[in-house]
Amino acid sequence: MNEPDVSRPLESSQADVTLITRGITVTAVVDVSTEQTLVVRPTGEGGEWKTKVRTGDPVEVFWIAGNEERTLPARITEVEGGDELRWALAATGPSERSQRRKAVRARVAVPVVVPWSDYQLAGATIDLSEGGMRARVDGWGVPPQSGTPVRVDLDLGNRMVHLQGEMVWHTAKGATWVLAVRFVDVPERDADLIRMHVFAALRAERARSAD
């Protein structure tokens, strides 16, 4: 493959596999990746889908390539059971840029400030996506409750991003709070910047795993 990052997911990387006729998406580790065949090890909750998958079932494979998500239509050509379930897949069309609006999340620490109750809750993100974040901050006063609108200021290095959000949950251990925030109506330019940081973090993590 001339451009394995684009045309196929890399071996040992993660991909999402959607079982089209069942409406189920599972995460899988890519064991083999060639132009002719993908072999993946799917994981997921529940057991019914594991026993009802059949040779010939159509699937769609999603993975991260560069600063975008790619997709590949395929069908299952072989199902291997046992202790570790494996599916062999054959492409039924070319790979394309994914139109799926999934917020890809990564463990990435960037400085964050959440203005709250005439105070600045300062800290760093634990993980981040264009759809939201978890962050560890220095607490003060009474934590914001679930559903409370909040503003989030992210320092992405070359630019500050100011977002509107909604508190999902929080935990407080003494003066340290962990906040989970869902971002609301993120401007496209800001979403692109966050996505670039997330994909860069995922590529770095993948490189560390390969060493």
Backbone bond lengths (Angstrom), bond angles and torsions (degrees), N, CA, C in turn:
res aa  C-N    CA-C-N  psi(-1)  N-CA   C-N-CA  omega(-1)  CA-C   N-CA-C  phi
1 M - - - 1.464 - - 1.519 109.24 -
2 N 1.299 117.14 130.56 1.455 120.79 179.13 1.514 111.92 -75.43
3 E 1.323 117.27 -35.83 1.456 121.98 -177.78 1.523 109.66 -131.55
4 P 1.360 117.23 71.72 1.460 119.84 -175.81 1.510 113.20 -60.96
5 D 1.352 118.15 -28.53 1.457 120.06 -179.95 1.521 111.62 -66.62
6 V 1.338 117.56 -21.85 1.455 121.20 -175.28 1.515 111.58 -103.53
7 S 1.328 117.32 -48.58 1.456 119.99 -171.49 1.518 113.54 -80.09
8 R 1.334 117.41 -27.26 1.462 121.33 -178.96 1.529 108.72 -147.32
9 P 1.322 118.14 154.71 1.470 119.55 172.91 1.523 110.03 -69.44
10 L 1.318 116.42 151.37 1.460 121.06 179.46 1.526 110.53 -74.55
11 E 1.325 115.33 148.64 1.458 119.64 173.96 1.532 109.87 -62.77
12 S 1.310 116.08 143.16 1.468 126.08 -178.11 1.528 112.81 75.36
13 S 1.335 117.73 0.15 1.464 120.23 176.54 1.536 109.41 -88.70
14 Q 1.324 116.13 175.63 1.459 121.69 177.63 1.515 110.27 -103.08
15 A 1.328 115.30 148.42 1.459 121.64 176.32 1.523 108.30 -143.74
16 D 1.314 116.08 154.63 1.457 121.78 171.03 1.518 108.49 -95.68
17 V 1.325 116.44 134.99 1.463 121.02 177.77 1.528 107.69 -120.34
18 T 1.325 115.92 118.77 1.462 121.47 179.45 1.520 109.58 -97.54
19 L 1.339 115.82 121.88 1.461 121.53 173.75 1.525 106.72 -82.83
20 I 1.320 116.58 101.44 1.459 121.67 -166.41 1.525 112.07 -61.16
21 T 1.324 117.66 -44.73 1.466 119.52 -175.03 1.525 112.38 -74.63
22 R 1.325 117.36 -13.39 1.465 120.39 -178.52 1.518 112.81 -110.34
23 G 1.338 116.71 -10.05 1.459 120.01 178.36 1.509 113.25 66.37
24 I 1.332 116.67 32.12 1.465 122.13 -178.41 1.522 108.75 -119.12
25 T 1.337 116.18 135.62 1.461 121.28 174.71 1.517 108.75 -116.98
26 V 1.337 116.17 128.77 1.462 121.48 179.59 1.521 108.87 -123.05
27 T 1.325 115.60 153.98 1.458 121.60 174.74 1.523 108.85 -88.52
28 A 1.337 116.50 141.33 1.457 120.33 -177.91 1.522 110.36 -139.36
29 V 1.327 115.94 151.85 1.458 122.74 171.30 1.521 107.85 -94.98
30 V 1.323 116.85 133.74 1.466 121.81 -178.53 1.523 108.84 -86.82
31 D 1.330 116.55 114.27 1.463 121.28 178.71 1.527 112.22 -88.98
32 V 1.333 116.93 -40.85 1.465 122.17 -178.87 1.521 107.76 -132.39
33 S 1.336 116.68 135.62 1.461 120.83 179.71 1.519 109.24 -141.57
34 T 1.347 116.39 104.13 1.458 122.65 174.78 1.524 108.13 -131.57
35 E 1.315 116.50 174.26 1.463 120.22 177.46 1.520 111.12 -62.34
36 Q 1.339 116.74 -29.39 1.462 120.40 -175.64 1.528 113.26 -91.15
37 T 1.328 117.38 -34.19 1.459 120.34 -169.29 1.520 111.90 -142.70
38 L 1.325 114.97 141.41 1.457 122.27 164.56 1.526 107.63 -117.04
39 V 1.310 116.50 135.06 1.462 121.10 172.26 1.517 107.11 -119.52
40 V 1.339 116.12 122.89 1.458 120.54 -175.38 1.516 109.97 -126.02
41 R 1.333 115.07 152.66 1.471 122.43 174.26 1.521 108.25 -110.69
42 P 1.331 118.06 98.88 1.470 120.46 -176.71 1.521 112.36 -78.31
43 T 1.330 115.20 149.90 1.458 122.16 174.42 1.514 107.64 -132.94
44 G 1.308 116.94 162.39 1.451 119.98 178.35 1.511 111.27 161.70
45 E 1.326 115.52 164.40 1.453 121.31 -179.25 1.531 110.11 -77.07
46 G 1.331 114.83 154.00 1.453 119.78 178.06 1.517 111.54 82.08
47 G 1.332 115.92 167.06 1.453 119.17 -177.40 1.505 114.59 -127.35
48 E 1.339 117.68 -12.76 1.466 119.54 -173.78 1.520 111.51 -63.75
49 W 1.335 117.11 -43.49 1.465 119.73 -178.27 1.518 111.87 -64.74
50 K 1.340 117.32 -27.67 1.458 120.59 -178.39 1.526 111.45 -67.98
51 T 1.323 116.79 -32.74 1.461 120.44 -176.53 1.520 112.98 -92.04
52 K 1.336 117.76 -16.87 1.459 120.26 -175.92 1.529 113.96 -100.78
53 V 1.341 117.29 -2.98 1.465 119.89 176.56 1.523 108.44 -70.95
54 R 1.340 115.75 136.62 1.450 120.86 -175.87 1.524 111.16 -128.63
55 T 1.327 116.04 154.55 1.456 121.39 172.62 1.530 109.40 -58.17
56 G 1.315 116.24 133.17 1.458 121.24 -178.37 1.513 114.06 98.13
57 D 1.342 117.91 -12.38 1.466 120.00 179.28 1.530 110.21 -63.50
58 P 1.345 117.95 136.26 1.465 120.42 177.51 1.528 111.04 -78.86
59 V 1.338 116.07 143.95 1.456 121.72 177.85 1.520 108.62 -138.38
60 E 1.326 114.55 167.14 1.455 121.27 171.74 1.516 107.29 -130.97
61 V 1.326 116.64 130.55 1.459 122.78 -176.67 1.527 108.92 -105.50
62 F 1.337 116.68 132.96 1.463 122.66 178.73 1.528 108.63 -122.70
63 W 1.340 116.44 138.23 1.464 119.92 177.11 1.525 109.62 -154.66
64 I 1.340 114.94 165.47 1.456 121.49 -178.77 1.523 108.82 -92.12
65 A 1.330 116.40 129.12 1.465 122.44 177.06 1.521 107.79 -135.69
66 G 1.332 116.74 112.85 1.458 119.36 -177.62 1.517 110.69 64.41
67 N 1.334 116.06 -124.59 1.465 121.62 -179.08 1.522 111.95 -106.01
68 E 1.330 117.21 26.17 1.452 119.67 -179.77 1.519 110.39 -146.01
69 E 1.314 114.91 167.74 1.455 120.91 173.24 1.524 107.96 -102.05
70 R 1.348 116.65 136.12 1.454 122.83 178.98 1.521 110.07 -110.23
71 T 1.329 115.58 160.38 1.455 120.26 178.54 1.520 109.84 -138.41
72 L 1.329 116.46 148.55 1.453 122.28 -179.19 1.523 108.74 -139.60
73 P 1.358 118.38 123.04 1.462 119.89 174.25 1.525 109.86 -76.73
74 A 1.318 117.39 141.01 1.464 120.80 -177.60 1.523 109.44 -154.82
75 R 1.322 114.89 175.61 1.461 120.98 173.08 1.521 108.05 -134.91
76 I 1.315 115.76 154.14 1.455 121.03 179.20 1.526 108.83 -80.00
77 T 1.333 116.17 124.03 1.468 120.08 179.82 1.526 112.77 -103.76
78 E 1.334 115.82 -18.29 1.467 119.01 179.17 1.514 109.33 -157.90
79 V 1.329 115.87 139.68 1.466 122.11 177.15 1.520 108.08 -119.23
80 E 1.327 115.99 121.73 1.458 121.74 178.80 1.523 108.61 -111.60
81 G 1.321 116.06 119.31 1.455 120.61 -178.63 1.516 111.62 -89.88
82 G 1.322 115.52 -146.86 1.456 119.81 -179.31 1.510 111.62 92.37
83 D 1.334 115.54 -159.33 1.461 120.51 -176.83 1.526 111.66 -64.11
84 E 1.352 116.53 -36.38 1.464 120.56 179.55 1.527 108.78 -121.12
85 L 1.319 115.54 111.67 1.454 121.20 179.32 1.524 110.31 -68.89
86 R 1.322 117.19 133.74 1.463 122.10 176.14 1.520 109.66 -133.64
87 W 1.331 114.74 142.18 1.457 121.17 173.59 1.521 108.71 -119.85
88 A 1.329 115.92 133.98 1.460 120.87 169.00 1.527 107.20 -96.47
89 L 1.331 116.10 132.03 1.457 122.07 -175.69 1.527 109.88 -121.96
90 A 1.322 115.89 143.42 1.463 122.05 173.90 1.517 108.41 -119.72
91 A 1.320 116.42 131.49 1.464 120.85 -179.67 1.525 110.44 -64.52
92 T 1.337 115.30 140.89 1.469 120.76 175.38 1.519 111.57 -113.16
93 G 1.331 117.28 7.16 1.458 122.24 179.16 1.511 108.99 -174.17
94 P 1.332 117.62 177.44 1.469 120.82 -178.95 1.521 111.56 -77.32
95 S 1.337 115.70 158.14 1.458 119.48 173.66 1.519 109.11 -75.89
96 E 1.348 115.47 149.05 1.450 121.66 -178.90 1.518 109.19 -140.97
97 R 1.323 115.27 165.80 1.458 119.73 172.21 1.527 108.51 -66.69
98 S 1.330 115.80 131.94 1.456 120.54 -176.86 1.522 111.02 -71.57
99 Q 1.323 115.32 138.88 1.457 121.57 173.33 1.527 111.12 -98.28
100 R 1.331 116.04 1.90 1.455 120.58 -179.80 1.516 109.36 -69.77
101 R 1.315 116.52 127.15 1.459 120.83 179.61 1.523 109.64 -91.10
102 K 1.322 114.24 72.13 1.456 119.97 177.27 1.516 109.10 -106.18
103 A 1.313 117.34 130.33 1.459 121.03 178.67 1.522 108.56 -81.63
104 V 1.324 116.44 106.57 1.453 121.79 -179.71 1.525 108.69 -78.58
105 R 1.322 116.04 129.48 1.463 121.68 -174.59 1.520 110.18 -110.93
106 A 1.324 116.50 145.69 1.464 121.47 176.67 1.513 109.48 -142.07
107 R 1.330 114.78 155.56 1.466 119.88 172.67 1.515 107.86 -76.58
108 V 1.300 116.22 107.41 1.455 120.97 -178.76 1.525 108.12 -146.20
109 A 1.326 116.19 133.09 1.465 121.45 -177.94 1.523 109.54 -105.11
110 V 1.321 116.42 113.65 1.467 121.52 172.51 1.527 107.11 -128.48
111 P 1.327 117.74 149.57 1.466 119.97 179.38 1.532 111.06 -60.66
112 V 1.323 115.97 140.10 1.455 121.02 -179.05 1.521 109.38 -139.83
113 V 1.329 115.59 144.63 1.462 122.35 173.86 1.519 107.89 -130.05
114 V 1.335 115.80 132.06 1.463 121.91 176.58 1.528 107.56 -119.54
115 P 1.335 118.65 103.16 1.468 119.85 176.64 1.538 109.83 -61.27
116 W 1.347 114.64 129.78 1.460 117.68 -176.70 1.515 110.40 -154.84
117 S 1.327 115.89 123.66 1.458 122.78 172.45 1.538 111.17 52.45
118 D 1.354 115.98 54.14 1.457 123.03 179.50 1.529 112.86 59.89
119 Y 1.357 115.74 27.63 1.464 120.43 -178.89 1.530 107.97 -141.91
120 Q 1.319 117.07 163.56 1.463 122.20 177.65 1.529 108.52 -111.99
121 L 1.329 116.29 109.93 1.466 120.35 175.60 1.524 107.57 -80.37
122 A 1.319 117.41 105.01 1.457 121.99 -174.15 1.521 110.36 -106.75
123 G 1.332 115.17 144.47 1.455 120.18 178.02 1.510 110.61 179.50
124 A 1.333 116.76 -141.76 1.468 121.74 -178.76 1.520 108.74 -146.08
125 T 1.332 114.82 152.02 1.456 119.31 177.06 1.525 110.23 -70.64
126 I 1.331 115.00 149.73 1.472 122.31 171.63 1.521 108.84 -93.92
127 D 1.309 116.29 -47.60 1.451 121.96 170.57 1.523 108.05 -144.08
128 L 1.339 115.33 162.83 1.453 120.02 -168.71 1.516 110.19 -150.36
129 S 1.329 116.16 143.85 1.453 122.96 169.58 1.513 107.26 -148.09
130 E 1.329 116.76 172.36 1.455 119.63 176.01 1.522 111.70 -67.59
131 G 1.333 116.64 -12.37 1.465 120.49 -179.03 1.507 114.80 -98.85
132 G 1.365 117.23 -11.74 1.453 117.94 -178.06 1.514 111.95 167.41
133 M 1.324 115.64 -171.97 1.461 120.18 -177.35 1.511 109.90 -157.36
134 R 1.328 114.36 160.66 1.461 122.22 159.08 1.515 106.19 -115.21
135 A 1.324 116.54 138.21 1.465 120.16 -177.17 1.523 109.92 -140.53
136 R 1.310 115.12 147.16 1.467 122.26 174.70 1.523 107.56 -105.72
137 V 1.344 116.59 121.36 1.458 120.89 -174.89 1.527 110.07 -131.57
138 D 1.328 114.64 163.13 1.465 120.60 172.14 1.524 107.55 -81.37
139 G 1.326 115.87 117.20 1.460 120.36 -175.03 1.519 113.14 -79.91
140 W 1.328 112.54 162.70 1.471 119.13 176.72 1.514 107.91 -160.03
141 G 1.318 116.89 130.35 1.448 120.76 177.94 1.518 112.30 75.94
142 V 1.332 116.22 -141.51 1.465 122.80 -178.70 1.526 108.68 -100.75
143 P 1.335 119.06 126.83 1.464 120.38 -178.18 1.532 111.83 -63.04
144 P 1.339 117.76 148.51 1.463 121.00 176.01 1.524 110.76 -65.91
145 Q 1.310 116.74 139.94 1.452 121.69 -177.46 1.528 111.04 -86.27
146 S 1.317 115.38 165.86 1.457 121.55 178.39 1.526 110.57 -56.37
147 G 1.334 116.64 133.01 1.456 121.78 -179.76 1.512 114.38 92.12
148 T 1.345 117.70 -7.42 1.465 120.70 -178.52 1.529 110.28 -73.67
149 P 1.334 119.13 128.83 1.470 120.56 174.84 1.528 109.86 -67.30
150 V 1.323 116.73 137.52 1.456 121.58 178.39 1.532 108.95 -139.68
151 R 1.336 115.33 159.87 1.455 120.74 171.44 1.513 108.55 -105.67
152 V 1.314 115.88 144.26 1.459 121.41 -179.19 1.523 108.81 -126.66
153 D 1.329 116.92 126.02 1.455 122.26 176.85 1.524 108.32 -110.37
154 L 1.338 116.30 114.92 1.460 122.25 -178.63 1.527 109.96 -106.43
155 D 1.318 116.37 133.60 1.454 121.68 175.69 1.528 107.75 -98.34
156 L 1.349 115.99 102.25 1.458 120.86 -178.31 1.525 112.47 -94.34
157 G 1.302 116.91 21.63 1.449 121.38 175.57 1.511 112.37 92.69
158 N 1.326 115.94 -71.38 1.468 119.28 -179.27 1.519 112.13 -94.38
159 R 1.333 117.01 0.25 1.459 119.01 -179.87 1.520 111.00 -163.01
160 M 1.335 115.66 141.24 1.459 121.19 171.01 1.521 108.45 -87.61
161 V 1.319 116.22 135.93 1.459 122.13 178.44 1.521 108.04 -115.97
162 H 1.327 116.40 126.40 1.464 121.82 -178.91 1.529 108.48 -110.85
163 L 1.331 116.14 116.60 1.457 121.34 -172.52 1.517 111.35 -122.73
164 Q 1.320 114.76 153.10 1.455 121.14 170.25 1.530 108.69 -95.19
165 G 1.326 115.50 142.14 1.458 118.68 -178.11 1.509 112.47 -146.89
166 E 1.314 113.64 -179.43 1.470 121.49 178.59 1.515 108.07 -137.89
167 M 1.329 115.42 129.80 1.460 119.85 -179.33 1.534 110.19 -66.24
168 V 1.332 115.87 130.43 1.466 120.98 177.38 1.524 109.86 -97.02
169 W 1.342 116.95 -50.51 1.455 121.32 175.78 1.525 108.67 -161.06
170 H 1.318 115.57 168.37 1.460 120.25 175.44 1.517 109.02 -147.64
171 T 1.316 115.65 156.08 1.457 122.08 168.36 1.519 107.50 -130.32
172 A 1.304 116.72 142.80 1.461 121.38 -178.62 1.518 109.17 -124.88
173 K 1.338 115.60 122.77 1.460 122.16 173.95 1.509 107.45 -120.92
174 G 1.311 115.47 93.26 1.453 120.18 -175.97 1.521 110.12 65.43
175 A 1.316 116.17 -127.17 1.463 120.77 -178.01 1.527 112.97 -86.27
176 T 1.336 117.60 -0.97 1.460 121.21 -179.45 1.529 109.99 -105.44
177 W 1.320 115.44 128.13 1.463 121.28 177.76 1.521 109.94 -115.11
178 V 1.317 115.91 144.87 1.457 121.83 167.88 1.522 107.27 -111.23
179 L 1.330 115.92 122.77 1.462 122.13 -176.86 1.521 109.83 -113.09
180 A 1.316 116.12 135.57 1.464 121.78 170.52 1.525 107.36 -110.41
181 V 1.323 115.73 121.82 1.469 121.37 -174.41 1.521 109.71 -126.74
182 R 1.317 115.44 134.26 1.461 121.31 172.32 1.519 108.66 -97.20
183 F 1.335 117.17 127.41 1.453 120.49 179.17 1.536 110.25 -78.46
184 V 1.328 115.10 146.42 1.466 121.06 -176.08 1.529 109.30 -123.39
185 D 1.344 116.40 130.56 1.473 122.20 174.91 1.525 111.90 50.67
186 V 1.325 115.83 56.35 1.471 120.95 -179.01 1.537 109.04 -73.88
187 P 1.338 118.47 125.50 1.464 120.08 175.57 1.528 110.51 -58.63
188 E 1.323 116.12 145.83 1.463 120.46 -174.79 1.522 111.87 -58.40
189 R 1.338 117.12 -40.03 1.469 119.86 -179.69 1.517 111.11 -62.65
190 D 1.340 117.34 -41.74 1.463 120.43 178.73 1.520 110.93 -68.17
191 A 1.334 117.09 -39.59 1.465 120.44 178.11 1.521 110.80 -61.15
192 D 1.339 116.90 -39.77 1.465 120.52 178.52 1.525 111.18 -63.92
193 L 1.329 117.54 -41.27 1.466 120.61 179.06 1.524 111.22 -63.86
194 I 1.329 116.58 -43.95 1.466 120.09 178.70 1.520 109.72 -63.03
195 R 1.335 116.63 -44.04 1.462 120.93 -179.33 1.528 110.73 -59.85
196 M 1.328 117.30 -40.28 1.470 120.43 178.87 1.518 111.04 -61.57
197 H 1.347 116.77 -41.92 1.465 120.34 177.84 1.522 110.82 -64.58
198 V 1.333 116.59 -41.56 1.464 120.60 -178.76 1.525 110.32 -64.34
199 F 1.325 117.61 -47.61 1.456 120.35 -178.98 1.531 111.21 -65.04
200 A 1.335 116.97 -37.01 1.462 120.10 176.98 1.530 110.44 -62.25
201 A 1.330 116.77 -40.89 1.468 120.77 178.64 1.523 110.87 -65.99
202 L 1.329 117.42 -39.13 1.461 120.74 179.23 1.530 111.01 -67.44
203 R 1.344 116.81 -39.15 1.459 119.50 177.71 1.532 110.75 -65.07
204 A 1.330 116.54 -40.75 1.466 120.05 178.61 1.530 110.89 -64.18
205 E 1.337 115.97 -40.39 1.456 119.71 178.90 1.522 110.37 -65.13
206 R 1.329 116.69 -40.30 1.460 121.07 178.88 1.528 110.72 -64.43
207 A 1.349 116.67 -39.12 1.457 120.05 178.86 1.529 111.36 -65.57
208 R 1.345 116.28 -39.80 1.464 119.72 179.02 1.526 110.25 -64.50
209 S 1.331 117.03 -38.69 1.457 120.73 -179.23 1.522 111.63 -66.82
210 A 1.353 115.93 -30.47 1.460 120.40 -178.00 1.527 112.54 -78.31
211 D 1.349 117.13 -20.06 1.480 120.19 -178.20 1.529 111.49 -71.16
